[in-house]
Amino acid sequence: MPSSHRYFIVNKPFNMHSQFVGAEGGMMLGDLKFDFPLGTHCIGRLDSTSEGLLILTTNKQMTQLLFKGTRPHKRTYLIQVYKNISLQALHQLREGVLIKVRDQGIYKTAPCQVTVVEKPADLFESGWQYPDHIPSTWLEITLTEGKFRQIRKMMSAVNHRCLRLIRISIESLTLGTLQPFEVKEISEEEIFQKLGFI
């Protein structure tokens, strides 16, 4: 029997909250020019100043499947940090760093993949641009956990401020060429395959 649920991916822009109502300041998902069905909600929020891949669906079981299942799911981010990053800082990030987590105190992050990369030539513009003449480093980081503001806290732990943070993929579900504010509807079969549910 075909599913009645619907699934969407969004390139969430800078200064947009990952919710339809209730936020103060900045834009909300309702500002996207798209007629979402009743009951649509987002899975795996991004904070308002982060950008990139956001999943929206009417399927209330998706959060359980994606973030509370037995198998961790990889989430990959493209980030820009202040100053040139050292080999020592990269090693610390890969091995795990200590961050403060709400209601849990000090937490050591799980080992992750971190690579220095070039800024993509075709990267879409943000609502806020960091001056090119001031030193910064672009990184690609893949995590299998998602504590509140984890990447920003990890960068702070190695003395680098996170300037720009863009989620580019969850498992093999990618942002692709989707531009900020754009919405794409995808089938349940496709999203379940790309997220590794089937």
C-alpha positions as CSV (number, residue, x, y, z in Angstrom):
1,M,0.0,0.0,0.0
2,P,1.5,3.4,-1.0
3,S,2.6,5.6,1.9
4,S,0.6,8.8,2.4
5,H,3.6,10.5,3.9
6,R,5.5,13.2,2.1
7,Y,9.2,14.1,2.2
8,F,11.1,17.3,1.3
9,I,14.7,18.5,1.5
10,V,15.4,22.2,1.9
11,N,18.6,24.3,1.6
12,K,18.0,26.3,4.8
13,P,19.5,29.7,4.5
14,F,21.4,31.8,7.0
15,N,19.2,33.5,9.7
16,M,16.3,31.1,9.4
17,H,15.0,29.0,12.3
18,S,14.3,25.3,11.7
19,Q,10.6,25.6,12.8
20,F,7.4,27.0,11.4
21,V,6.2,29.0,14.5
22,G,7.4,30.2,17.9
23,A,10.8,31.7,17.1
24,E,11.8,35.3,17.8
25,G,13.9,37.2,15.3
26,G,14.9,35.9,11.8
27,M,12.9,34.0,9.3
28,M,11.0,30.7,9.8
29,L,10.2,27.8,7.6
30,G,6.9,29.3,6.8
31,D,8.8,32.0,4.9
32,L,9.8,29.5,2.3
33,K,7.6,29.9,-0.8
34,F,6.2,26.4,-0.7
35,D,2.8,24.9,0.1
36,F,3.8,22.3,2.7
37,P,1.0,19.9,3.8
38,L,-0.5,20.0,7.2
39,G,1.7,18.3,9.8
40,T,5.0,19.0,8.1
41,H,7.9,19.2,10.6
42,C,11.7,19.2,10.3
43,I,14.1,16.3,11.3
44,G,17.4,17.2,12.8
45,R,17.3,20.9,13.2
46,L,20.1,23.4,12.3
47,D,20.5,26.5,14.4
48,S,19.5,29.8,12.8
49,T,23.0,30.8,11.7
50,S,23.8,27.4,10.2
51,E,22.9,26.6,6.6
52,G,22.2,23.6,4.3
53,L,20.4,20.3,4.2
54,L,17.2,20.1,6.2
55,I,14.7,17.2,6.0
56,L,11.0,18.0,6.3
57,T,8.3,15.4,6.4
58,T,4.8,14.5,7.6
59,N,6.1,11.2,8.9
60,K,6.4,11.4,12.7
61,Q,8.5,8.3,12.9
62,M,11.4,9.7,11.0
63,T,13.2,11.2,14.1
64,Q,13.1,7.8,15.8
65,L,14.4,6.1,12.6
66,L,17.2,8.6,11.9
67,F,18.5,9.8,15.3
68,K,17.3,7.2,17.8
69,G,17.9,3.9,16.0
70,T,20.6,1.4,16.7
71,R,22.8,2.4,13.8
72,P,24.4,5.9,13.8
73,H,23.9,8.0,10.7
74,K,26.8,10.1,9.2
75,R,26.2,13.8,8.9
76,T,28.7,15.8,6.8
77,Y,29.3,19.6,7.1
78,L,31.4,22.1,5.2
79,I,32.7,24.7,7.7
80,Q,34.8,27.8,7.6
81,V,36.8,28.6,10.7
82,Y,38.7,31.7,11.8
83,K,42.5,31.5,11.2
84,N,44.7,28.8,9.7
85,I,44.1,25.5,11.6
86,S,47.1,23.5,12.9
87,L,47.8,19.8,12.5
88,Q,47.5,19.5,16.3
89,A,44.0,21.0,16.3
90,L,42.9,18.6,13.5
91,H,44.3,15.6,15.5
92,Q,42.4,16.8,18.6
93,L,39.1,17.1,16.6
94,R,39.6,13.6,15.1
95,E,40.2,12.0,18.4
96,G,37.5,13.9,20.3
97,V,37.4,17.1,22.4
98,L,35.7,18.1,25.6
99,I,32.6,20.3,25.2
100,K,29.9,21.4,27.6
101,V,26.5,19.7,27.0
102,R,23.3,20.9,28.5
103,D,22.1,18.6,31.4
104,Q,25.2,16.4,30.9
105,G,28.1,18.5,32.0
106,I,31.4,18.0,30.2
107,Y,31.3,15.5,27.3
108,K,34.0,14.1,25.1
109,T,33.0,14.0,21.5
110,A,33.2,10.8,19.5
111,P,36.0,10.3,17.0
112,C,35.2,11.9,13.7
113,Q,36.5,12.6,10.2
114,V,38.0,16.1,9.6
115,T,39.7,17.2,6.4
116,V,41.0,20.5,5.2
117,V,39.4,21.4,1.9
118,E,39.4,24.2,-0.6
119,K,36.3,26.5,-0.6
120,P,34.1,25.1,-3.4
121,A,34.2,27.4,-6.4
122,D,30.4,27.1,-6.9
123,L,29.4,27.6,-3.3
124,F,26.3,29.6,-2.9
125,E,26.4,32.9,-1.0
126,S,25.4,33.3,2.6
127,G,23.5,36.1,4.2
128,W,26.8,37.0,5.8
129,Q,30.2,36.9,4.2
130,Y,33.5,36.8,5.9
131,P,36.2,39.0,4.3
132,D,38.4,37.0,2.0
133,H,41.6,38.8,3.0
134,I,41.4,37.6,6.6
135,P,42.9,34.2,7.2
136,S,40.5,31.3,7.5
137,T,40.3,27.5,6.9
138,W,37.6,25.5,5.2
139,L,37.0,22.0,6.6
140,E,34.8,19.0,5.8
141,I,33.7,17.2,9.0
142,T,31.6,14.1,9.3
143,L,30.0,13.2,12.6
144,T,27.7,10.4,13.8
145,E,26.3,12.4,16.8
146,G,24.6,15.7,17.1
147,K,24.8,17.4,20.5
148,F,23.4,21.0,20.6
149,R,25.7,23.3,18.7
150,Q,28.3,20.5,18.7
151,I,30.5,21.6,15.8
152,R,30.7,25.2,17.0
153,K,31.7,24.0,20.5
154,M,34.2,21.6,19.0
155,M,35.9,24.4,17.1
156,S,35.9,26.6,20.1
157,A,37.6,23.8,22.1
158,V,40.6,24.0,19.7
159,N,40.5,27.8,19.7
160,H,38.9,28.4,16.3
161,R,35.7,30.3,15.8
162,C,33.2,28.8,13.4
163,L,32.4,31.4,10.8
164,R,30.2,29.5,8.4
165,L,28.5,26.0,8.9
166,I,26.7,24.2,6.1
167,R,25.3,20.7,6.3
168,I,25.9,19.1,2.9
169,S,24.7,15.5,3.5
170,I,23.1,13.0,5.8
171,E,24.3,9.5,4.8
172,S,24.0,9.6,0.9
173,L,21.2,12.1,0.9
174,T,23.0,15.3,-0.3
175,L,22.2,18.9,-0.7
176,G,23.4,18.7,-4.4
177,T,22.8,21.9,-6.4
178,L,19.8,23.0,-4.2
179,Q,20.1,26.8,-3.6
180,P,19.2,28.6,-0.4
181,F,15.3,28.8,0.1
182,E,14.8,26.1,-2.5
183,V,12.6,23.0,-1.6
184,K,12.6,19.7,-3.4
185,E,10.1,16.9,-2.8
186,I,11.4,13.3,-2.9
187,S,9.7,9.9,-2.7
188,E,9.7,7.8,0.4
189,E,11.6,5.0,-1.4
190,E,14.4,7.4,-2.4
191,I,14.8,9.0,1.0
192,F,14.7,5.7,2.8
193,Q,17.3,4.3,0.4
194,K,19.6,7.3,0.8
195,L,19.3,7.3,4.6
196,G,20.0,3.6,4.7
197,F,16.7,2.5,6.1
198,I,16.2,-0.1,3.3
